[in-house]
């Protein structure tokens, strides 16, 4: 049978253990966030500094498409949907 002091000790231990697990996860998350922020976003040698406005304006149309363009499947789907819209609008005009 647990005495009241043993129960209190066990309860405090459980609370501290739970806090430790949450605090450890938060600490690791913060480390990752700071590392990613420093090396990829705000650091001195971040790759984002590569994409200055001068750099982007000097890219050719093809280079821009390679970096930020849509996939061919998306372009084909859009053209197909645009054609369907035109066909449906023409059909609507015929019915009115």
Phi and psi in radians as a Rosetta constraint file:
Dihedral C 1 N 2 CA 2 C 2 CIRCULARHARMONIC -1.390 0.35
Dihedral N 2 CA 2 C 2 N 3 CIRCULARHARMONIC 2.352 0.35
Dihedral C 2 N 3 CA 3 C 3 CIRCULARHARMONIC -1.386 0.35
Dihedral N 3 CA 3 C 3 N 4 CIRCULARHARMONIC 2.851 0.35
Dihedral C 3 N 4 CA 4 C 4 CIRCULARHARMONIC -1.051 0.35
Dihedral N 4 CA 4 C 4 N 5 CIRCULARHARMONIC -0.679 0.35
Dihedral C 4 N 5 CA 5 C 5 CIRCULARHARMONIC -1.203 0.35
Dihedral N 5 CA 5 C 5 N 6 CIRCULARHARMONIC -0.645 0.35
Dihedral C 5 N 6 CA 6 C 6 CIRCULARHARMONIC -1.130 0.35
Dihedral N 6 CA 6 C 6 N 7 CIRCULARHARMONIC -0.716 0.35
Dihedral C 6 N 7 CA 7 C 7 CIRCULARHARMONIC -1.090 0.35
Dihedral N 7 CA 7 C 7 N 8 CIRCULARHARMONIC -0.782 0.35
Dihedral C 7 N 8 CA 8 C 8 CIRCULARHARMONIC -1.096 0.35
Dihedral N 8 CA 8 C 8 N 9 CIRCULARHARMONIC -0.732 0.35
Dihedral C 8 N 9 CA 9 C 9 CIRCULARHARMONIC -1.088 0.35
Dihedral N 9 CA 9 C 9 N 10 CIRCULARHARMONIC -0.799 0.35
Dihedral C 9 N 10 CA 10 C 10 CIRCULARHARMONIC -1.102 0.35
Dihedral N 10 CA 10 C 10 N 11 CIRCULARHARMONIC -0.718 0.35
Dihedral C 10 N 11 CA 11 C 11 CIRCULARHARMONIC -1.126 0.35
Dihedral N 11 CA 11 C 11 N 12 CIRCULARHARMONIC -0.780 0.35
Dihedral C 11 N 12 CA 12 C 12 CIRCULARHARMONIC -1.098 0.35
Dihedral N 12 CA 12 C 12 N 13 CIRCULARHARMONIC -0.713 0.35
Dihedral C 12 N 13 CA 13 C 13 CIRCULARHARMONIC -1.059 0.35
Dihedral N 13 CA 13 C 13 N 14 CIRCULARHARMONIC -0.792 0.35
Dihedral C 13 N 14 CA 14 C 14 CIRCULARHARMONIC -1.093 0.35
Dihedral N 14 CA 14 C 14 N 15 CIRCULARHARMONIC -0.725 0.35
Dihedral C 14 N 15 CA 15 C 15 CIRCULARHARMONIC -1.112 0.35
Dihedral N 15 CA 15 C 15 N 16 CIRCULARHARMONIC -0.805 0.35
Dihedral C 15 N 16 CA 16 C 16 CIRCULARHARMONIC -1.144 0.35
Dihedral N 16 CA 16 C 16 N 17 CIRCULARHARMONIC -0.649 0.35
Dihedral C 16 N 17 CA 17 C 17 CIRCULARHARMONIC -1.118 0.35
Dihedral N 17 CA 17 C 17 N 18 CIRCULARHARMONIC -0.765 0.35
Dihedral C 17 N 18 CA 18 C 18 CIRCULARHARMONIC -1.089 0.35
Dihedral N 18 CA 18 C 18 N 19 CIRCULARHARMONIC -0.779 0.35
Dihedral C 18 N 19 CA 19 C 19 CIRCULARHARMONIC -1.070 0.35
Dihedral N 19 CA 19 C 19 N 20 CIRCULARHARMONIC -0.733 0.35
Dihedral C 19 N 20 CA 20 C 20 CIRCULARHARMONIC -1.042 0.35
Dihedral N 20 CA 20 C 20 N 21 CIRCULARHARMONIC -0.794 0.35
Dihedral C 20 N 21 CA 21 C 21 CIRCULARHARMONIC -1.082 0.35
Dihedral N 21 CA 21 C 21 N 22 CIRCULARHARMONIC -0.758 0.35
Dihedral C 21 N 22 CA 22 C 22 CIRCULARHARMONIC -1.176 0.35
Dihedral N 22 CA 22 C 22 N 23 CIRCULARHARMONIC -0.773 0.35
Dihedral C 22 N 23 CA 23 C 23 CIRCULARHARMONIC -1.122 0.35
Dihedral N 23 CA 23 C 23 N 24 CIRCULARHARMONIC -0.668 0.35
Dihedral C 23 N 24 CA 24 C 24 CIRCULARHARMONIC -1.136 0.35
Dihedral N 24 CA 24 C 24 N 25 CIRCULARHARMONIC -0.782 0.35
Dihedral C 24 N 25 CA 25 C 25 CIRCULARHARMONIC -1.083 0.35
Dihedral N 25 CA 25 C 25 N 26 CIRCULARHARMONIC -0.735 0.35
Dihedral C 25 N 26 CA 26 C 26 CIRCULARHARMONIC -1.119 0.35
Dihedral N 26 CA 26 C 26 N 27 CIRCULARHARMONIC -0.712 0.35
Dihedral C 26 N 27 CA 27 C 27 CIRCULARHARMONIC -1.080 0.35
Dihedral N 27 CA 27 C 27 N 28 CIRCULARHARMONIC -0.800 0.35
Dihedral C 27 N 28 CA 28 C 28 CIRCULARHARMONIC -1.111 0.35
Dihedral N 28 CA 28 C 28 N 29 CIRCULARHARMONIC -0.755 0.35
Dihedral C 28 N 29 CA 29 C 29 CIRCULARHARMONIC -1.031 0.35
Dihedral N 29 CA 29 C 29 N 30 CIRCULARHARMONIC -0.751 0.35
Dihedral C 29 N 30 CA 30 C 30 CIRCULARHARMONIC -1.129 0.35
Dihedral N 30 CA 30 C 30 N 31 CIRCULARHARMONIC -0.681 0.35
Dihedral C 30 N 31 CA 31 C 31 CIRCULARHARMONIC -1.080 0.35
Dihedral N 31 CA 31 C 31 N 32 CIRCULARHARMONIC -0.821 0.35
Dihedral C 31 N 32 CA 32 C 32 CIRCULARHARMONIC -1.074 0.35
Dihedral N 32 CA 32 C 32 N 33 CIRCULARHARMONIC -0.776 0.35
Dihedral C 32 N 33 CA 33 C 33 CIRCULARHARMONIC -1.073 0.35
Dihedral N 33 CA 33 C 33 N 34 CIRCULARHARMONIC -0.776 0.35
Dihedral C 33 N 34 CA 34 C 34 CIRCULARHARMONIC -1.168 0.35
Dihedral N 34 CA 34 C 34 N 35 CIRCULARHARMONIC -0.705 0.35
Dihedral C 34 N 35 CA 35 C 35 CIRCULARHARMONIC -1.133 0.35
Dihedral N 35 CA 35 C 35 N 36 CIRCULARHARMONIC -0.802 0.35
Dihedral C 35 N 36 CA 36 C 36 CIRCULARHARMONIC -1.114 0.35
Dihedral N 36 CA 36 C 36 N 37 CIRCULARHARMONIC -0.777 0.35
Dihedral C 36 N 37 CA 37 C 37 CIRCULARHARMONIC -1.037 0.35
Dihedral N 37 CA 37 C 37 N 38 CIRCULARHARMONIC -0.763 0.35
Dihedral C 37 N 38 CA 38 C 38 CIRCULARHARMONIC -1.237 0.35
Dihedral N 38 CA 38 C 38 N 39 CIRCULARHARMONIC -0.856 0.35
Dihedral C 38 N 39 CA 39 C 39 CIRCULARHARMONIC -1.425 0.35
Dihedral N 39 CA 39 C 39 N 40 CIRCULARHARMONIC -0.376 0.35
Dihedral C 39 N 40 CA 40 C 40 CIRCULARHARMONIC -2.008 0.35
Dihedral N 40 CA 40 C 40 N 41 CIRCULARHARMONIC -0.380 0.35
Dihedral C 40 N 41 CA 41 C 41 CIRCULARHARMONIC -2.067 0.35
Dihedral N 41 CA 41 C 41 N 42 CIRCULARHARMONIC -0.962 0.35
Dihedral C 41 N 42 CA 42 C 42 CIRCULARHARMONIC -1.945 0.35
Dihedral N 42 CA 42 C 42 N 43 CIRCULARHARMONIC -0.135 0.35
Dihedral C 42 N 43 CA 43 C 43 CIRCULARHARMONIC -1.175 0.35
Dihedral N 43 CA 43 C 43 N 44 CIRCULARHARMONIC 2.956 0.35
Dihedral C 43 N 44 CA 44 C 44 CIRCULARHARMONIC -1.116 0.35
Dihedral N 44 CA 44 C 44 N 45 CIRCULARHARMONIC -0.667 0.35
Dihedral C 44 N 45 CA 45 C 45 CIRCULARHARMONIC -1.884 0.35
Dihedral N 45 CA 45 C 45 N 46 CIRCULARHARMONIC 0.518 0.35
Dihedral C 45 N 46 CA 46 C 46 CIRCULARHARMONIC -1.088 0.35
Dihedral N 46 CA 46 C 46 N 47 CIRCULARHARMONIC 2.461 0.35
Dihedral C 46 N 47 CA 47 C 47 CIRCULARHARMONIC -1.132 0.35
Dihedral N 47 CA 47 C 47 N 48 CIRCULARHARMONIC -0.334 0.35
Dihedral C 47 N 48 CA 48 C 48 CIRCULARHARMONIC -1.162 0.35
Dihedral N 48 CA 48 C 48 N 49 CIRCULARHARMONIC -0.411 0.35
Dihedral C 48 N 49 CA 49 C 49 CIRCULARHARMONIC -1.181 0.35
Dihedral N 49 CA 49 C 49 N 50 CIRCULARHARMONIC -0.328 0.35
Dihedral C 49 N 50 CA 50 C 50 CIRCULARHARMONIC -1.088 0.35
Dihedral N 50 CA 50 C 50 N 51 CIRCULARHARMONIC -0.629 0.35
Dihedral C 50 N 51 CA 51 C 51 CIRCULARHARMONIC -1.564 0.35
Dihedral N 51 CA 51 C 51 N 52 CIRCULARHARMONIC 1.026 0.35
Dihedral C 51 N 52 CA 52 C 52 CIRCULARHARMONIC -1.335 0.35
Dihedral N 52 CA 52 C 52 N 53 CIRCULARHARMONIC 2.884 0.35
Dihedral C 52 N 53 CA 53 C 53 CIRCULARHARMONIC -1.100 0.35
Dihedral N 53 CA 53 C 53 N 54 CIRCULARHARMONIC -0.614 0.35
Dihedral C 53 N 54 CA 54 C 54 CIRCULARHARMONIC -1.121 0.35
Dihedral N 54 CA 54 C 54 N 55 CIRCULARHARMONIC -0.735 0.35
Dihedral C 54 N 55 CA 55 C 55 CIRCULARHARMONIC -1.091 0.35
Dihedral N 55 CA 55 C 55 N 56 CIRCULARHARMONIC -0.802 0.35
Dihedral C 55 N 56 CA 56 C 56 CIRCULARHARMONIC -1.166 0.35
Dihedral N 56 CA 56 C 56 N 57 CIRCULARHARMONIC -0.699 0.35
Dihedral C 56 N 57 CA 57 C 57 CIRCULARHARMONIC -1.198 0.35
Dihedral N 57 CA 57 C 57 N 58 CIRCULARHARMONIC -0.348 0.35
Dihedral C 57 N 58 CA 58 C 58 CIRCULARHARMONIC -1.537 0.35
Dihedral N 58 CA 58 C 58 N 59 CIRCULARHARMONIC -0.091 0.35
Dihedral C 58 N 59 CA 59 C 59 CIRCULARHARMONIC -1.306 0.35
Dihedral N 59 CA 59 C 59 N 60 CIRCULARHARMONIC 2.573 0.35
Dihedral C 59 N 60 CA 60 C 60 CIRCULARHARMONIC -1.359 0.35
Dihedral N 60 CA 60 C 60 N 61 CIRCULARHARMONIC 2.912 0.35
Dihedral C 60 N 61 CA 61 C 61 CIRCULARHARMONIC -1.016 0.35
Dihedral N 61 CA 61 C 61 N 62 CIRCULARHARMONIC -0.741 0.35
Dihedral C 61 N 62 CA 62 C 62 CIRCULARHARMONIC -1.135 0.35
Dihedral N 62 CA 62 C 62 N 63 CIRCULARHARMONIC -0.709 0.35
Dihedral C 62 N 63 CA 63 C 63 CIRCULARHARMONIC -1.107 0.35
Dihedral N 63 CA 63 C 63 N 64 CIRCULARHARMONIC -0.721 0.35
Dihedral C 63 N 64 CA 64 C 64 CIRCULARHARMONIC -1.083 0.35
Dihedral N 64 CA 64 C 64 N 65 CIRCULARHARMONIC -0.740 0.35
Dihedral C 64 N 65 CA 65 C 65 CIRCULARHARMONIC -1.097 0.35
Dihedral N 65 CA 65 C 65 N 66 CIRCULARHARMONIC -0.706 0.35
Dihedral C 65 N 66 CA 66 C 66 CIRCULARHARMONIC -1.111 0.35
Dihedral N 66 CA 66 C 66 N 67 CIRCULARHARMONIC -0.668 0.35
Dihedral C 66 N 67 CA 67 C 67 CIRCULARHARMONIC -1.410 0.35
Dihedral N 67 CA 67 C 67 N 68 CIRCULARHARMONIC -0.845 0.35
Dihedral C 67 N 68 CA 68 C 68 CIRCULARHARMONIC -2.182 0.35
Dihedral N 68 CA 68 C 68 N 69 CIRCULARHARMONIC 0.105 0.35
Dihedral C 68 N 69 CA 69 C 69 CIRCULARHARMONIC -1.345 0.35
Dihedral N 69 CA 69 C 69 N 70 CIRCULARHARMONIC 2.899 0.35
Dihedral C 69 N 70 CA 70 C 70 CIRCULARHARMONIC -1.398 0.35
Dihedral N 70 CA 70 C 70 N 71 CIRCULARHARMONIC 2.777 0.35
Dihedral C 70 N 71 CA 71 C 71 CIRCULARHARMONIC -1.256 0.35
Dihedral N 71 CA 71 C 71 N 72 CIRCULARHARMONIC 2.704 0.35
Dihedral C 71 N 72 CA 72 C 72 CIRCULARHARMONIC -1.058 0.35
Dihedral N 72 CA 72 C 72 N 73 CIRCULARHARMONIC -0.664 0.35
Dihedral C 72 N 73 CA 73 C 73 CIRCULARHARMONIC -1.069 0.35
Dihedral N 73 CA 73 C 73 N 74 CIRCULARHARMONIC -0.677 0.35
Dihedral C 73 N 74 CA 74 C 74 CIRCULARHARMONIC -1.168 0.35
Dihedral N 74 CA 74 C 74 N 75 CIRCULARHARMONIC -0.738 0.35
Dihedral C 74 N 75 CA 75 C 75 CIRCULARHARMONIC -1.082 0.35
Dihedral N 75 CA 75 C 75 N 76 CIRCULARHARMONIC -0.776 0.35
Dihedral C 75 N 76 CA 76 C 76 CIRCULARHARMONIC -1.087 0.35
Dihedral N 76 CA 76 C 76 N 77 CIRCULARHARMONIC -0.748 0.35
Dihedral C 76 N 77 CA 77 C 77 CIRCULARHARMONIC -1.095 0.35
Dihedral N 77 CA 77 C 77 N 78 CIRCULARHARMONIC -0.727 0.35
Dihedral C 77 N 78 CA 78 C 78 CIRCULARHARMONIC -1.096 0.35
Dihedral N 78 CA 78 C 78 N 79 CIRCULARHARMONIC -0.773 0.35
Dihedral C 78 N 79 CA 79 C 79 CIRCULARHARMONIC -1.080 0.35
Dihedral N 79 CA 79 C 79 N 80 CIRCULARHARMONIC -0.705 0.35
Dihedral C 79 N 80 CA 80 C 80 CIRCULARHARMONIC -1.100 0.35
Dihedral N 80 CA 80 C 80 N 81 CIRCULARHARMONIC -0.779 0.35
Dihedral C 80 N 81 CA 81 C 81 CIRCULARHARMONIC -1.166 0.35
Dihedral N 81 CA 81 C 81 N 82 CIRCULARHARMONIC -0.674 0.35
Dihedral C 81 N 82 CA 82 C 82 CIRCULARHARMONIC -1.094 0.35
Dihedral N 82 CA 82 C 82 N 83 CIRCULARHARMONIC -0.710 0.35
Dihedral C 82 N 83 CA 83 C 83 CIRCULARHARMONIC -1.122 0.35
Dihedral N 83 CA 83 C 83 N 84 CIRCULARHARMONIC -0.732 0.35
Dihedral C 83 N 84 CA 84 C 84 CIRCULARHARMONIC -1.086 0.35
Dihedral N 84 CA 84 C 84 N 85 CIRCULARHARMONIC -0.677 0.35
Dihedral C 84 N 85 CA 85 C 85 CIRCULARHARMONIC -1.090 0.35
Dihedral N 85 CA 85 C 85 N 86 CIRCULARHARMONIC -0.810 0.35
Dihedral C 85 N 86 CA 86 C 86 CIRCULARHARMONIC -1.070 0.35
Dihedral N 86 CA 86 C 86 N 87 CIRCULARHARMONIC -0.783 0.35
Dihedral C 86 N 87 CA 87 C 87 CIRCULARHARMONIC -1.088 0.35
Dihedral N 87 CA 87 C 87 N 88 CIRCULARHARMONIC -0.736 0.35
Dihedral C 87 N 88 CA 88 C 88 CIRCULARHARMONIC -1.169 0.35
Dihedral N 88 CA 88 C 88 N 89 CIRCULARHARMONIC -0.676 0.35
Dihedral C 88 N 89 CA 89 C 89 CIRCULARHARMONIC -1.142 0.35
Dihedral N 89 CA 89 C 89 N 90 CIRCULARHARMONIC -0.698 0.35
Dihedral C 89 N 90 CA 90 C 90 CIRCULARHARMONIC -1.125 0.35
Dihedral N 90 CA 90 C 90 N 91 CIRCULARHARMONIC -0.700 0.35
Dihedral C 90 N 91 CA 91 C 91 CIRCULARHARMONIC -1.131 0.35
Dihedral N 91 CA 91 C 91 N 92 CIRCULARHARMONIC -0.641 0.35
Dihedral C 91 N 92 CA 92 C 92 CIRCULARHARMONIC -1.129 0.35
Dihedral N 92 CA 92 C 92 N 93 CIRCULARHARMONIC -0.698 0.35
Dihedral C 92 N 93 CA 93 C 93 CIRCULARHARMONIC -1.112 0.35
Dihedral N 93 CA 93 C 93 N 94 CIRCULARHARMONIC -0.663 0.35
Dihedral C 93 N 94 CA 94 C 94 CIRCULARHARMONIC -1.143 0.35
Dihedral N 94 CA 94 C 94 N 95 CIRCULARHARMONIC -0.669 0.35
Dihedral C 94 N 95 CA 95 C 95 CIRCULARHARMONIC -1.286 0.35
Dihedral N 95 CA 95 C 95 N 96 CIRCULARHARMONIC -0.433 0.35
